Every structure is written in structure tokens, then in C-alpha cells.
Amino acid sequence: MSARSFVDRYGRWAVVAGASEGLGAAFATAFAARGMNLVLLARRKDVLGALAADLRGRGVEVRELACDLADARFAEALARECADLDVGVAVYNAAYSFVAPLFERPLADALRVVDVNVRGPLVFAHALVPPMIARGRGALVLMSSLAGFQGSAKLSAYAASKAFNTILGESLWAELAPKGIDVVASCAGAIRTPGYAKALKKEAPGTLDAADVVEQTLAALGRGPLVIPGGVNKLASFVLRRLAPRASAVGVMSKSVKGLE
Ligand SMILES: NC(=O)c1ccc[n+]([C@@H]2O[C@H](COP(=O)([O-])OP(=O)(O)OC[C@H]3O[C@@H](n4cnc5c(N)ncnc54)[C@H](OP(=O)(O)O)[C@@H]3O)[C@@H](O)[C@H]2O)c1
């Protein structure tokens, strides 16, 4: 879809939750390049402000909302911020994860995974999708992960939360396609982002730049419920999901987590 037809199809405003850096910033930059105005959400005001200033320099309007997506009250602030806007595209990108055996961490850590990765996208979609339905057009992107296709040691809460996003995205795709709304769950493999770099010991095969993941994800809108960016990731996912016995898939994933802290 060309930049022009992207605006024609969805409208002028995009919202990105988890936008200050990494993949979220790449989504925001891609929307600005398509001439879309932006509402950007993240916790760190200064980092968000610097990105917003840069994007304004590219000729689009940008609103900033500093909030913690783990706190469901962000929905009220988001509704206020978007009350006078026709939001055409909504991306839930933020995630929280830890790499450790579940019972070596306090329960609060696992509950934070649920708050940011499970409650967050539900609250976000509830705030932004009903007006899209009323207008009969729009798009919702849920960032998921290859980690959500099978269990993995040391990644249990995160992997389960990403399975939730994948299935939520597929389900909403089925519900909303007849209403003119495109939904896609983007099941990414490793991406060069600051968050991934912090957790990394050695770059995984098939690691992609954030901009590539964004372009492949946006290109998938309207083409089906799920996208796996990157050829290596598509192949690995085919083998693990379709060919390997479930226990082997869990074993391979658990081994690959050793590349992370
Ligand atoms: N990176 C990878 O290798 C990889 C692989 C597969 C899937 N994914 C998925 O891709 C998405 C992006 O990954 P990433 O590595 O770029 O993400 P990240 O490091 O988790 O954070 C991305 C953005 O989200 C914001 N954020 C995080 N927690 C937040 C919260 N509680 N409230 C508000 N904002 C929050 C961060 O800004 P602030 O710190 O300013 O809040 C940052 O701008 C995630 O959904 C992840 O699961 C990533």
C-alpha cells in the first residue's frame, strides 16, 4: 500500500502505545513518513519529547501522553487526548518481560507482564476500536512474538502473554474485518531494539532492524490475521509449529532463551 493510499484508507491519525524508542519509535517514524499525525504513549517524558520534536520537524502533528500502560487508568487520559480526533490506526507495541524461572521472581513481576502485555492491549483496543467501528474504517496492530507459539523455560509469563496477543489479534481480525477494520498480530522474532540489546548475549539468527519489522507488519494489514516478519523467522516458525513435535518445539525455544540473560 502506498503512503498516500495508507492515509486514504485509514485517515490522518495514528496512536502508538510504547512509542519512545525501538520498534515503537520506528512505527511512529513510518506513520510520519506516510503523512500521518501521531499520539505517542510511553513512560519517559524526555525520550518521548525528543522523538515528538523530531517528528514535528517532518511536518506532522504530534501529541505526547506520558503514562504507564500497566495502569489501566491510561485509558481515561487516552480518551481525553483522542476525543477530538478520528484515530485511524492503533498500534500496541509496549511489552514487559523478564528472563528467569517463574518461581525465582516475585509474583509481582509476572503480574506486571499480565498488566502491560495482556490488560494493556485490551484496554487500549477498547478505547480506540469502537469509534473505528462507528466510522467503518481503521486498523489495529498488536505486537506479538514467535515466543507466543510455544512454551519456553525462563520465559513462561512473557510467552503466555504473547500467545494471548496472537489469539486476540486473530479473533479481532475475524470480528472486525466485516466492519472495515484491519487487524494484524505481528509475531516478530528478534529485533534490533534497545530493549532486546539489553537482554542480549549474542544476536539470534534472523534478527531484523525495527524499520523492516514495521514495514512488513504494515504491509500485512488487510491481508490476513497474522504476520511473521523475516524469511528466517517464517521458516523457523513453520518447522517449530508444523513439523516438530510440541515437546521439541518447547525444547528448541528453551535453548534459544540461553542467548538472553
Ligand atoms: N525486541 C525484540 O527482539 C522483540 C522480539 C519479538 C517481539 N517483540 C515485541 O515487539 C514489541 C517491541 O519490542 P521492543 O524491544 O522495542 O520493546 P521494549 O523495549 O519493551 O519497549 C518499547 C517501548 O515501549 C515503552 N514501554 C515499555 N513499557 C511501557 C509501559 N509500561 N508503559 C508505557 N510505555 C512502555 C518503552 O518506553 P518507556 O520506557 O519510555 O516507557 C519503549 O518506547 C514488544 O511487544 C515485544 O514483545 C520484540
The ligand as a Gaussian input file, in Angstrom:
#p B3LYP/6-31G(d) Opt

LIG

0 1
 N       12.915000      -6.705000      20.505000
 C       12.722000      -7.949000      20.126000
 O       13.664000      -8.697000      19.826000
 C       11.313000      -8.486000      20.013000
 C       11.115000      -9.800000      19.550000
 C        9.815000     -10.275000      19.425000
 C        8.754000      -9.466000      19.759000
 N        8.974000      -8.204000      20.224000
 C        7.823000      -7.385000      20.602000
 O        7.924000      -6.132000      19.949000
 C        7.457000      -5.096000      20.808000
 C        8.532000      -4.035000      20.974000
 O        9.724000      -4.573000      21.461000
 P       10.914000      -3.617000      21.928000
 O       12.064000      -4.488000      22.171000
 O       11.041000      -2.442000      21.023000
 O       10.228000      -3.097000      23.262000
 P       10.546000      -2.527000      24.685000
 O       11.982000      -2.305000      24.917000
 O        9.808000      -3.438000      25.568000
 O        9.808000      -1.078000      24.756000
 C        9.313000      -0.466000      23.685000
 C        8.610000       0.855000      24.051000
 O        7.564000       0.610000      24.970000
 C        7.595000       1.585000      26.003000
 N        7.064000       0.950000      27.206000
 C        7.514000      -0.191000      27.779000
 N        6.776000      -0.445000      28.874000
 C        5.859000       0.553000      28.983000
 C        4.838000       0.849000      29.922000
 N        4.613000       0.066000      30.971000
 N        4.082000       1.951000      29.743000
 C        4.315000       2.767000      28.679000
 N        5.265000       2.526000      27.770000
 C        6.026000       1.442000      27.915000
 C        9.055000       1.988000      26.118000
 O        9.183000       3.345000      26.516000
 P        9.352000       3.873000      28.032000
 O       10.455000       3.076000      28.620000
 O        9.670000       5.322000      27.814000
 O        8.030000       3.665000      28.685000
 C        9.515000       1.887000      24.666000
 O        9.252000       3.083000      23.991000
 C        7.076000      -5.788000      22.125000
 O        5.690000      -6.027000      22.118000
 C        7.831000      -7.093000      22.099000
 O        7.169000      -8.111000      22.813000
 C       10.231000      -7.696000      20.358000

